[in-house]
Amino acid sequence: MDSGDLNRALQYYKEAVKLKPTFPDAYLNLGNIYKALGMPQEAIVCYQRAVQTRPNNAIALGNLASTYYERGQLDLAILHYKQAIACDQRFLEAYNNLGNALKDVGRVDEAIQCYNQCLTLQPNHPQALTNLGNIYMEWNMVAAAASYYKATLSVTTGLSAPFNNLAVIYKQQVVHWDLILLLPLGNYVEAISCYNEVLRIDPLAADGLVNRGNTYKEIGRVTEAIQDYIRAINIRPNMAEAHANLASAYKDR
C-alpha cells in the first residue's frame, strides 16, 4: 500500500470515528495507519481510544506496546504486553515481544520464560526459537544455541539470522589445521554454506557478503573474498568494513 492509499484510508477511518466515537476497530485500524505513516504519537492516541472503548482489546494493547517498544519506552511496552496477555493468554506474539522487551532491560530469566511460554503454545514458533538461541549464544553456550538455531531452520526457510549465527558457531569449531598450507579446515565449509543461505534469502545482504568474504579470506581463498567485498561495496558504498577488508585482501594477495 503506497502513501496515497494510506492517506485515503486515514481520511475514511477518521470519518468513521467521527461518526461513531465508540468504534474500537476503526480506532485500531486508524492507529495502524498512523504507525505505517511514521506518526507514532498519533498511533498511540488511537490505540488508547480503542482500549477505552473495548478494555479487553488484546490486539490494540499489543500494538500499543509495540509502538512504545519502537520508541524505546520499554517499561510502558512491558506493561502493555502484559495487559495484552492478560486479555488473551494465547497471544503468541505478545509473549515473544514481551520476551524481547524484558531481555532489553536485562531481565533475561523472565525473557526466557516468555519465549518458552510462546513455544508451549506453538512449539515451532521461529522467532521464539531464534531468540532463545541468541540468549544462549550471548552466554557462550554454543551447543544449546546451535540446537535452537537448527530447530528454527527446521520450521521456516525465510529467516537469515539463524544461518548467520550458525556460521559464527561453525567458525568457532575448527576441527583441525592443514599443517602444509597452515590453513584452518573443518567447519569453515559449513560456515560458508550458512552464509550462502543468508545470501539466498537476501542477495543484497552486504553484511552477509562481508562475513562470507572474511571466511574465504581466513581459509586462503582470497580471490573469492575480494569478489564478496566488491559486491558488498556495490550494494552499500559507505560500508567502511567492506572497504578495509578489501584493502587487506588485496594486500595479502
C-alpha positions in Angstrom: 0.0 0.0 0.0 1.5 3.3 -1.1 1.3 6.6 0.9 -1.6 7.8 -1.2 -3.7 4.8 -0.3 -2.7 5.2 3.3 -3.7 8.8 3.4 -7.1 7.9 1.8 -7.6 5.2 4.3 -6.7 7.6 7.1 -9.3 10.1 5.8 -12.1 7.5 5.9 -11.1 6.0 9.3 -11.1 9.5 10.7 -14.6 10.0 9.3 -15.7 6.6 10.8 -14.6 7.5 14.3 -16.1 11.0 13.9 -19.5 9.4 13.0 -19.2 6.7 15.7 -16.9 7.8 18.6 -17.2 4.3 20.2 -15.9 2.3 17.2 -12.9 0.3 18.6 -12.0 -1.4 15.3 -11.8 1.9 13.5 -9.6 3.4 16.2 -7.4 0.3 16.0 -7.0 0.5 12.2 -6.6 4.3 12.3 -3.7 3.7 14.7 -2.2 1.1 12.3 -2.4 3.7 9.5 -0.7 6.4 11.6 2.0 3.9 12.6 2.6 3.0 8.9 2.9 6.7 8.1 5.6 7.2 10.8 3.3 9.1 13.2 3.7 7.0 16.4 2.3 9.6 18.8 -1.0 9.8 16.8 -1.0 5.9 16.7 -0.7 5.7 20.5 -3.6 8.0 21.0 -5.8 5.9 18.6 -4.7 2.6 20.3 -5.6 4.1 23.7 -9.0 5.1 22.4 -9.5 1.6 21.1 -8.7 0.2 24.5 -11.0 2.8 26.2 -13.9 1.7 24.0 -13.1 -2.0 24.4 -11.0 -2.6 27.5 -10.2 -6.2 26.7 -8.9 -5.4 23.3 -5.7 -7.5 23.2 -4.7 -6.6 19.7 -4.9 -2.8 20.5 -2.9 -3.4 23.7 -0.3 -5.4 21.8 0.0 -2.7 19.1 0.2 0.0 21.7 3.0 -2.0 23.4 4.9 -2.4 20.1 4.7 1.3 19.4 6.2 2.0 22.9 8.8 -0.6 22.2 9.8 1.0 18.9 10.1 4.4 20.7 12.4 2.9 23.3 9.8 3.3 26.1 10.5 -0.3 27.4 8.7 0.0 30.7 5.5 1.0 29.0 5.9 -1.7 26.4 6.3 -4.4 29.1 3.3 -3.1 31.0 1.0 -3.2 27.9 2.3 -6.5 26.6 1.4 -8.0 30.0 -2.0 -6.4 29.8 -2.5 -7.8 26.3 -1.6 -11.3 27.6 -4.0 -10.9 30.5 -6.7 -10.3 27.9 -5.6 -13.2 25.7 -3.4 -15.8 27.3 -2.8 -17.4 23.9 -1.4 -14.3 22.3 1.8 -15.7 20.8 3.4 -12.5 19.5 2.8 -10.7 22.8 4.7 -13.4 24.7 7.6 -13.2 22.2 7.7 -9.5 22.1 7.4 -9.2 25.9 10.4 -11.5 26.0 12.3 -9.1 23.7 11.5 -6.1 25.9 12.4 -7.9 29.1 15.7 -9.0 27.6 16.5 -5.4 26.5 16.1 -4.2 30.1 18.3 -7.0 31.5 15.5 -9.3 32.8 16.8 -12.3 30.9 15.4 -15.1 33.1 11.9 -13.6 32.6 12.5 -13.2 28.9 13.4 -17.0 28.7 10.1 -17.8 30.5 8.2 -15.7 27.9 9.9 -17.4 24.9 9.2 -20.8 26.5 5.6 -19.9 27.1 5.4 -19.0 23.4 6.8 -22.3 22.5 4.4 -24.1 24.8 1.6 -22.7 22.8 3.4 -23.2 19.4 6.4 -25.4 19.6 7.6 -24.4 16.1 7.5 -20.6 16.6 10.6 -19.5 14.7 11.1 -16.1 16.4 10.9 -17.6 19.9 13.3 -20.4 18.9 15.8 -17.9 17.4 15.5 -15.6 20.5 16.3 -18.4 22.8 19.3 -19.3 20.6 20.5 -15.7 20.8 20.4 -15.7 24.6 22.4 -19.0 24.8 24.8 -17.6 22.2 25.4 -14.5 24.3 26.1 -16.8 27.3 28.6 -18.7 25.1 26.6 -21.9 25.4 27.1 -22.6 21.8 25.8 -26.2 21.7 22.4 -25.0 23.1 22.4 -22.0 20.8 23.1 -24.2 17.8 20.3 -26.6 18.7 17.8 -23.7 18.8 19.0 -22.2 15.5 18.7 -25.6 13.8 15.2 -26.0 15.3 14.3 -22.6 13.8 15.6 -23.7 10.4 13.6 -26.9 10.6 10.3 -24.9 10.7 11.0 -22.0 8.4 13.0 -21.1 5.4 12.6 -17.3 5.4 14.9 -16.3 8.3 18.6 -15.4 7.6 19.7 -14.6 11.2 19.8 -18.3 12.3 22.0 -19.2 9.4 24.3 -16.2 10.1 24.6 -17.2 13.8 25.2 -20.8 13.0 28.0 -19.7 10.7 29.6 -17.9 13.6 29.4 -21.1 15.7 30.8 -23.2 13.0 33.8 -20.8 12.6 34.5 -21.3 16.3 34.6 -25.0 15.9 37.5 -25.5 13.7 38.3 -29.2 13.5 42.0 -29.2 12.6 44.7 -27.3 10.7 46.3 -28.2 7.3 49.9 -28.3 8.5 51.3 -27.9 5.0 49.3 -24.8 4.0 48.8 -23.6 7.6 45.1 -23.1 7.0 42.2 -24.0 9.2 40.0 -26.8 7.9 36.7 -28.4 9.1 33.7 -26.4 9.9 34.6 -23.4 7.8 32.9 -25.3 4.9 29.7 -25.4 7.0 30.1 -21.7 7.8 30.3 -20.8 4.1 27.3 -23.0 3.4 25.3 -21.0 6.0 26.4 -17.6 4.5 25.3 -19.0 1.1 21.9 -19.5 2.6 21.9 -15.9 4.1 22.6 -14.6 0.6 20.0 -16.9 -1.0 17.4 -15.4 1.3 18.6 -11.8 0.8 21.0 -11.4 -2.1 21.6 -7.7 -1.1 22.8 -8.6 2.4 26.0 -6.6 2.5 26.9 -7.9 6.0 26.4 -11.5 4.7 28.8 -10.8 1.8 31.4 -9.3 4.1 31.1 -12.2 6.6 31.4 -14.8 3.8 34.3 -12.8 2.4 36.0 -12.9 5.8 35.6 -16.6 5.9 37.0 -17.1 2.5 40.0 -15.0 3.4 40.6 -17.0 6.6 41.0 -20.2 4.6 43.1 -18.7 1.9 40.5 -18.2 -0.8 41.4 -14.6 -1.2 40.1 -14.1 -4.8 36.6 -15.2 -3.7 36.9 -12.9 -0.6 37.7 -9.9 -2.9 34.7 -10.7 -5.0 32.4 -10.7 -2.0 33.9 -7.4 -0.6 33.4 -5.7 -4.0 29.8 -6.9 -4.2 29.2 -5.6 -0.7 30.6 -2.2 -1.6 28.5 -2.1 -4.7 25.4 -2.7 -2.5 26.5 -0.4 0.3 29.1 2.1 -0.9 29.6 3.7 2.5 30.3 0.4 4.3 33.7 1.0 5.9 34.4 -2.6 7.0 34.0 -3.8 3.4 36.5 -1.2 2.1 39.0 -2.0 4.9 38.7 -5.8 4.4 39.0 -5.4 0.6 42.2 -3.4 1.1 43.6 -6.1 3.4 42.7 -8.8 0.9 44.5 -7.0 -1.9 47.5 -6.6 0.4 47.5 -10.3 1.3 47.2 -11.4 -2.3 
